[in-house]
Amino acid sequence: MKSKPFGALFGLLALVAILGVAPAFGQTSSEVDIQAGAGSSASAACTTTHNCFSPNPITVAPGTEVEWKNGDTLSHTVTSGKSLDDPNLGSVFDSGMIKKGAEFKFTFANAGTYDYLCSVHPWMTGEVIVAAASTTPSTTTPAPNPTTTTPDNTTAVPEFGPVASIVLAIAVMSMVVFVAKTRGIPKF
């Protein structure tokens, strides 16, 4: 008779685990690194290669959360706009000061091209291209510098939707009930 409480406990734990993991399947995220030394001067090495924010540009799908991580010793901002003179500077997103080792996240819901810069170090510029998977961005990506590598840190996770976790939970619970009743593993 100890198998019934054990089976119920197993089923409950499986359900909690599935519901805890399932939300991650509907999300996509990408990472942009703020390079070390990027804020040192307007003649920093990353300014000539346009990778003070790396990768730059980054192309993502609508609904993607982009995370900027500050790998520099100086504080920076991630502020929407093309220059400090831009009348719409910071109107789409503005991180405020990002300290060393900290990060800023923003989710891009709509397609388009989003220019951004560090408002403290305006020579640090970047671009996020938000495009559907079937379209090609209208801007061209500059050729990478052969002496630097800028890996694409885009992580796309397949989207299963909110029903997937429910269907998976029902399947697991059905298996638990079947095994509890038959006291055996089903053979397919």
URLIN-V905709 format. One record per residue. RES is the residue in three letters. SS is DSSP state (~ for helix, > for strand, _ for the rest). PHI is phi in degrees with one decimal (NA if undefined). OMEGA is omega in whole degrees, -180 to 180 (999 if undefined). Layout:
{{RES:SS:PHI:OMEGA} {RES:SS:PHI:OMEGA}}
This chain:
{{MET:_:NA:179} {LYS:~:-73.5:-176} {SER:~:-73.0:-180} {LYS:~:-67.1:177} {PRO:~:-63.3:179} {PHE:~:-64.8:179} {GLY:~:-64.4:178} {ALA:~:-66.0:178} {LEU:~:-64.2:178} {PHE:~:-60.0:180} {GLY:~:-61.8:179} {LEU:~:-65.0:178} {LEU:~:-64.3:178} {ALA:~:-63.2:180} {LEU:~:-63.4:179} {VAL:~:-62.5:179} {ALA:~:-63.7:-180} {ILE:~:-64.4:-179} {LEU:~:-68.0:178} {GLY:~:-74.0:-178} {VAL:~:-90.5:-172} {ALA:~:-57.5:-179} {PRO:~:-58.7:-180} {ALA:~:-68.2:-178} {PHE:~:-73.9:-180} {GLY:~:-99.0:-174} {GLN:_:-115.4:171} {THR:_:-125.7:179} {SER:>:-147.7:178} {SER:>:-139.2:-177} {GLU:>:-122.7:174} {VAL:>:-121.6:180} {ASP:>:-98.6:171} {ILE:>:-87.5:-171} {GLN:_:-69.1:175} {ALA:_:-62.3:180} {GLY:_:84.7:-176} {ALA:_:-63.1:-177} {GLY:_:-93.3:-174} {SER:_:-66.3:177} {SER:_:-168.9:179} {ALA:_:-66.2:179} {SER:_:-102.6:177} {ALA:_:-59.1:-176} {ALA:~:-56.2:-176} {CYS:~:-70.8:-179} {THR:~:-70.6:180} {THR:~:-74.7:179} {THR:~:-96.3:179} {HIS:_:57.7:178} {ASN:_:-130.4:172} {CYS:_:-62.1:168} {PHE:>:-106.6:-175} {SER:>:-127.6:5} {PRO:_:-79.2:179} {ASN:_:-147.6:-5} {PRO:_:-74.8:175} {ILE:>:-119.1:179} {THR:>:-110.2:-178} {VAL:>:-134.6:176} {ALA:_:-88.5:176} {PRO:_:-56.2:-180} {GLY:_:90.7:-179} {THR:>:-83.6:174} {GLU:>:-91.5:177} {VAL:>:-103.5:-179} {GLU:>:-118.4:175} {TRP:>:-97.0:179} {LYS:>:-114.7:-178} {ASN:>:-87.2:178} {GLY:_:-98.3:-180} {ASP:_:-93.5:178} {THR:_:-82.5:179} {LEU:_:-96.3:175} {SER:_:-80.7:-179} {HIS:>:-138.4:170} {THR:_:-122.0:170} {VAL:_:-122.5:-171} {THR:>:-125.8:-180} {SER:>:-65.3:179} {GLY:_:136.2:-178} {LYS:_:-93.4:-179} {SER:_:-155.9:178} {LEU:_:-67.0:178} {ASP:_:-84.8:-178} {ASP:_:-63.1:-180} {PRO:_:-64.3:179} {ASN:_:-100.6:-178} {LEU:_:-54.5:177} {GLY:_:77.0:-177} {SER:_:-76.8:179} {VAL:_:-92.3:176} {PHE:_:-154.8:177} {ASP:>:-153.6:-174} {SER:_:-77.7:-166} {GLY:_:72.3:-178} {MET:_:-72.6:176} {ILE:>:-106.5:-179} {LYS:_:-75.1:178} {LYS:_:-52.3:179} {GLY:_:82.3:-179} {ALA:_:-90.0:-180} {GLU:>:-140.2:177} {PHE:>:-134.9:-180} {LYS:>:-123.4:176} {PHE:>:-146.7:178} {THR:>:-100.0:-180} {PHE:>:-93.3:-176} {ALA:_:-83.7:-173} {ASN:_:-111.2:177} {ALA:_:-65.6:179} {GLY:>:149.6:178} {THR:>:-111.1:-176} {TYR:>:-116.5:175} {ASP:>:-84.2:177} {TYR:>:-149.7:-180} {LEU:>:-154.3:171} {CYS:_:-92.8:-176} {SER:_:-71.2:176} {VAL:_:-84.7:-179} {HIS:_:-125.8:-170} {PRO:_:-66.0:175} {TRP:_:-76.1:177} {MET:_:-86.2:-178} {THR:>:-125.5:179} {GLY:>:-152.3:-178} {GLU:>:-147.7:173} {VAL:>:-113.9:177} {ILE:>:-105.8:180} {VAL:>:-104.8:-176} {ALA:_:-139.2:175} {ALA:_:-65.3:-176} {ALA:_:-61.0:-175} {SER:_:-89.0:-179} {THR:_:-106.4:178} {THR:_:-105.3:179} {PRO:_:-61.2:-176} {SER:_:-78.9:180} {THR:_:-94.8:179} {THR:_:-98.7:179} {THR:_:-88.2:179} {PRO:_:-63.7:179} {ALA:_:-64.2:-180} {PRO:_:-68.1:177} {ASN:_:-72.1:-177} {PRO:_:-63.7:-179} {THR:_:-91.7:179} {THR:_:-124.0:176} {THR:_:-114.3:178} {THR:_:-127.4:-179} {PRO:_:-65.3:177} {ASP:_:-81.1:-177} {ASN:_:-89.9:-179} {THR:_:-70.3:177} {THR:>:-121.2:179} {ALA:_:-105.3:178} {VAL:_:-110.5:-178} {PRO:_:-60.7:-179} {GLU:_:-98.1:-180} {PHE:_:-101.4:179} {GLY:_:87.2:-176} {PRO:_:-72.8:-178} {VAL:~:-76.7:-176} {ALA:~:-58.9:-179} {SER:~:-65.5:179} {ILE:~:-68.3:180} {VAL:~:-62.6:179} {LEU:~:-64.3:179} {ALA:~:-63.4:178} {ILE:~:-63.8:179} {ALA:~:-63.0:-180} {VAL:~:-65.1:180} {MET:~:-63.5:177} {SER:~:-62.8:178} {MET:~:-64.6:180} {VAL:~:-63.0:180} {VAL:~:-63.9:-180} {PHE:~:-61.0:-179} {VAL:~:-64.7:180} {ALA:~:-64.4:-178} {LYS:~:-75.9:-176} {THR:~:-93.8:-178} {ARG:_:56.0:180} {GLY:_:-155.7:179} {ILE:_:-91.4:-179} {PRO:_:-64.2:178} {LYS:_:-107.8:-178} {PHE:_:-100.6:999}}
